[in-house]
Amino acid sequence: MQTQIIVLAAGKGIRMHSALPKVLHLLAGKPLLAHVLDTAQRLPGQRTWVVAGVDLTLVQQACVGYPVSWVAQREPLGTAHAVSQALPELDDTGTALILYGDVPLLEPATLTAMVASAALGALALLTAHTEHPTGYGRILRDGSGAVTGIVEEKDATPEQRARTEINTGIIAVPVQKLRAWLARVGNANAQGEYYLTDIVALAAAEGAMIQTFHPHSLAEIEGVNDRAQLARLERHYQKSQAERLLAAGTTLADPARFDCRGELRVGRDVFIDINCVFEGRVMLGDDVRIGPNCVIRDAQIGRGAVIKANTLIEGPVVVAAGAQVGPFARLREGTHIGEQARIGNFVETKQAEFGRGSKANHLAYVGDAWLGEDVNVGAGTITCNYDGVAKHRTNIGAGAFIGSNSALVAPVTVGPGATIGAGSTITVDVPAGHLGVGRGKQRNIPGWQRPPKKDEH
C-alpha cells in the first residue's frame, strides 16, 4: 500500500517579516521545506505532493531535484482546503500522510508508526504534552480518554485552553476516509477557514478508530513562525549534531560553537576547534585537526592533515594525508593538496594540484596549475591564468623552485628542478634544471636627489 504524502507549504509567514516564503528560510544551510522532503524520501513506498501558494514557482526552484509533484493553492482558505487541492491526485487504496513545510525536524520512525496504524484503518494523530501550549490546537477527550475532536486556540473556551495536550497537525489516514471527511468540513469558525482538524470530530462521531502518537522530543514537532523559533530550532539541530560527533569519538573544543550545515563524516581522534562551519559533504580522516574559525565546504581531508585557523575551503577540494593548510588560506574548487604538502597564510588556490611535499607558504595565487613533488612556491608568486577570454594552465615539474614575487604567465611550463629568479615574469617555458630570469636590469643612479615638495601654503 502506497504512502501518499501531502506537504502543506503555502503559509505566508507574516511574522518572519520577510519577502522570502517561510518554507525557504534556512535551517542548517538548507530550506525548511527541504528538511521535510528529505524526511519524506526516507519513508518506504512513498509518493509526495507539495501544496504551495502564490510563491509556487519560487518554492519549486528552491527544491529542484526532489522527486515530488506540485499543487497550487490559489486562495488561502485553510488547511483542509489545501489538502483538498491535492486530493484528486491520490489513490483511494493508499494511506495519506499530512506534513507541514515549516516543521523540519520530524523523525521518520515517528511517521512510520503513524502510517502503519493508518494502513489498518485508523486515523493517526501526532500529539504532544507541553507546559506551554499557547498557539496550538488542543486535543479533546471524553471521560474514557477517547479523542473526540480538536479545537483551535482561537475557537477554544478558557477551559479548553487550559488543556496541555496539543495537536501538531501531523495526520495519517486512509485516503478513502480522508476524501469522505473533507467533503463535510465547513468554515463556521473564527477565521472563516476550512480546518483539517475538523475531520477528527467527524471520525469520532462515526466511531472510527483514532490513535494518538507522541514525538521523541518537542523539538521534533515545533514549527517555525518567526525568527526566534527558527533560531531555537537551529540551536537544537546543531546541538544534536555535536552530540552525535562526541558520541563517535570526536573532540569539539566547545560543542556550543560548532555548526554542521550538511553531511559531516569523521574518523577517529578528530579535533575541531571553536567556530567552525561545515557545509555540503565533508569527510575528515583519522587524527585530523581543524583550527578555530574555519569554513569547510565539500571537502575530503586526509588522515593527520591539519587545517589551521581562519581557513576557507570551498570545494570540491581534497587535502591528502599529512598536509597542512593555513592559517588564513583559501582553497577553491578543484584544488588537490598532496600528502605532506603545505599551503600557508594568504595563499589562494583554484583548479590546482600540489604534489607530495610541495609548498606555497605565504602570499601566493596558484590557479589552473599542476605542481609535481617538492616544488617551492615563493611569497608573492602568481600564476597568471586568465588572458581576459580564456583560462590557461601552468605546469611546474618536481623539485622546481619559484622565487618570490614571480609571475608565471600561462600557458607555460617550468621543468623539473628548474629555478625561477625572484621578481621574474616568465612568459616562455623554462627547461628542466635551468634558471629562468625575466626582469628589467637594475640601474643605480649616483647623486640622485628627490624633487623638492611643493609649498602647501
Secondary structure in CASP SS format (residue, H / E / C, confidence):
PFRMAT SS
TARGET T0000
AUTHOR 0000-0000-0000
METHOD secondary structure of the structure
MODEL  1
M C 1.00
Q C 1.00
T E 1.00
Q E 1.00
I E 1.00
I E 1.00
V E 1.00
L E 1.00
A E 1.00
A C 1.00
G C 1.00
K C 1.00
G C 1.00
I H 1.00
R H 1.00
M H 1.00
H C 1.00
S C 1.00
A C 1.00
L C 1.00
P C 1.00
K H 1.00
V H 1.00
L H 1.00
H C 1.00
L E 1.00
L E 1.00
A C 1.00
G C 1.00
K E 1.00
P E 1.00
L H 1.00
L H 1.00
A H 1.00
H H 1.00
V H 1.00
L H 1.00
D H 1.00
T H 1.00
A H 1.00
Q H 1.00
R C 1.00
L C 1.00
P C 1.00
G C 1.00
Q E 1.00
R E 1.00
T E 1.00
W E 1.00
V E 1.00
V E 1.00
A E 1.00
G C 1.00
V C 1.00
D C 1.00
L H 1.00
T H 1.00
L H 1.00
V H 1.00
Q H 1.00
Q H 1.00
A H 1.00
C C 1.00
V C 1.00
G C 1.00
Y C 1.00
P C 1.00
V E 1.00
S E 1.00
W E 1.00
V E 1.00
A E 1.00
Q C 1.00
R C 1.00
E C 1.00
P C 1.00
L C 1.00
G C 1.00
T H 1.00
A H 1.00
H H 1.00
A H 1.00
V H 1.00
S H 1.00
Q H 1.00
A H 1.00
L H 1.00
P H 1.00
E H 1.00
L C 1.00
D C 1.00
D C 1.00
T C 1.00
G C 1.00
T E 1.00
A E 1.00
L E 1.00
I E 1.00
L E 1.00
Y E 1.00
G C 1.00
D C 1.00
V C 1.00
P C 1.00
L C 1.00
L C 1.00
E C 1.00
P H 1.00
A H 1.00
T H 1.00
L H 1.00
T H 1.00
A H 1.00
M H 1.00
V H 1.00
A H 1.00
S H 1.00
A H 1.00
A H 1.00
L C 1.00
G C 1.00
A C 1.00
L E 1.00
A E 1.00
L E 1.00
L E 1.00
T E 1.00
A E 1.00
H E 1.00
T C 1.00
E C 1.00
H C 1.00
P C 1.00
T C 1.00
G C 1.00
Y C 1.00
G C 1.00
R E 1.00
I E 1.00
L E 1.00
R E 1.00
D C 1.00
G C 1.00
S C 1.00
G C 1.00
A C 1.00
V E 1.00
T E 1.00
G E 1.00
I E 1.00
V E 1.00
E C 1.00
E H 1.00
K H 1.00
D H 1.00
A C 1.00
T C 1.00
P H 1.00
E H 1.00
Q H 1.00
R H 1.00
A C 1.00
R C 1.00
T C 1.00
E E 1.00
I E 1.00
N E 1.00
T E 1.00
G E 1.00
I E 1.00
I E 1.00
A E 1.00
V E 1.00
P E 1.00
V H 1.00
Q H 1.00
K H 1.00
L H 1.00
R H 1.00
A H 1.00
W H 1.00
L H 1.00
A C 1.00
R C 1.00
V C 1.00
G C 1.00
N C 1.00
A C 1.00
N C 1.00
A C 1.00
Q C 1.00
G C 1.00
E C 1.00
Y C 1.00
Y C 1.00
L C 1.00
T C 1.00
D H 1.00
I H 1.00
V H 1.00
A H 1.00
L H 1.00
A H 1.00
A H 1.00
A H 1.00
E C 1.00
G C 1.00
A C 1.00
M C 1.00
I E 1.00
Q E 1.00
T E 1.00
F E 1.00
H C 1.00
P C 1.00
H C 1.00
S C 1.00
L H 1.00
A H 1.00
E H 1.00
I H 1.00
E C 1.00
G C 1.00
V C 1.00
N C 1.00
D C 1.00
R H 1.00
A H 1.00
Q H 1.00
L H 1.00
A H 1.00
R H 1.00
L H 1.00
E H 1.00
R H 1.00
H H 1.00
Y H 1.00
Q H 1.00
K H 1.00
S H 1.00
Q H 1.00
A H 1.00
E H 1.00
R H 1.00
L H 1.00
L H 1.00
A H 1.00
A C 1.00
G C 1.00
T C 1.00
T E 1.00
L E 1.00
A C 1.00
D C 1.00
P C 1.00
A C 1.00
R C 1.00
F E 1.00
D E 1.00
C E 1.00
R E 1.00
G E 1.00
E E 1.00
L E 1.00
R E 1.00
V E 1.00
G C 1.00
R C 1.00
D C 1.00
V C 1.00
F E 1.00
I E 1.00
D C 1.00
I C 1.00
N C 1.00
C E 1.00
V E 1.00
F E 1.00
E E 1.00
G E 1.00
R E 1.00
V E 1.00
M E 1.00
L E 1.00
G C 1.00
D C 1.00
D C 1.00
V C 1.00
R E 1.00
I E 1.00
G C 1.00
P C 1.00
N C 1.00
C C 1.00
V E 1.00
I E 1.00
R E 1.00
D E 1.00
A E 1.00
Q E 1.00
I E 1.00
G C 1.00
R C 1.00
G C 1.00
A C 1.00
V E 1.00
I E 1.00
K C 1.00
A C 1.00
N C 1.00
T C 1.00
L E 1.00
I E 1.00
E E 1.00
G E 1.00
P E 1.00
V E 1.00
V E 1.00
V E 1.00
A C 1.00
A C 1.00
G C 1.00
A C 1.00
Q E 1.00
V E 1.00
G C 1.00
P C 1.00
F C 1.00
A C 1.00
R E 1.00
L E 1.00
R C 1.00
E C 1.00
G C 1.00
T E 1.00
H E 1.00
I E 1.00
G C 1.00
E C 1.00
Q C 1.00
A C 1.00
R E 1.00
I E 1.00
G E 1.00
N E 1.00
F E 1.00
V E 1.00
E E 1.00
T E 1.00
K E 1.00
Q E 1.00
A E 1.00
E E 1.00
F E 1.00
G C 1.00
R C 1.00
G C 1.00
S C 1.00
K E 1.00
A E 1.00
N E 1.00
H E 1.00
L E 1.00
A E 1.00
Y E 1.00
V E 1.00
G E 1.00
D E 1.00
A E 1.00
W E 1.00
L E 1.00
G C 1.00
E C 1.00
D C 1.00
V C 1.00
N E 1.00
V E 1.00
G C 1.00
A C 1.00
G C 1.00
T C 1.00
I E 1.00
T E 1.00
C E 1.00
N C 1.00
Y E 1.00
D C 1.00
G C 1.00
V C 1.00
A C 1.00
K E 1.00
H C 1.00
R C 1.00
T E 1.00
N E 1.00
I E 1.00
G C 1.00
A C 1.00
G C 1.00
A C 1.00
F E 1.00
I E 1.00
G C 1.00
S C 1.00
N C 1.00
S C 1.00
A E 1.00
L E 1.00
V E 1.00
A C 1.00
P C 1.00
V E 1.00
T E 1.00
V E 1.00
G C 1.00
P C 1.00
G C 1.00
A C 1.00
T E 1.00
I E 1.00
G C 1.00
A C 1.00
G C 1.00
S C 1.00
T E 1.00
I E 1.00
T C 1.00
V C 1.00
D C 1.00
V E 1.00
P C 1.00
A C 1.00
G C 1.00
H C 1.00
L E 1.00
G E 1.00
V C 1.00
G C 1.00
R C 1.00
G C 1.00
K C 1.00
Q C 1.00
R C 1.00
N C 1.00
I C 1.00
P C 1.00
G C 1.00
W C 1.00
Q C 1.00
R C 1.00
P C 1.00
P C 1.00
K C 1.00
K C 1.00
D C 1.00
E C 1.00
H C 1.00
END
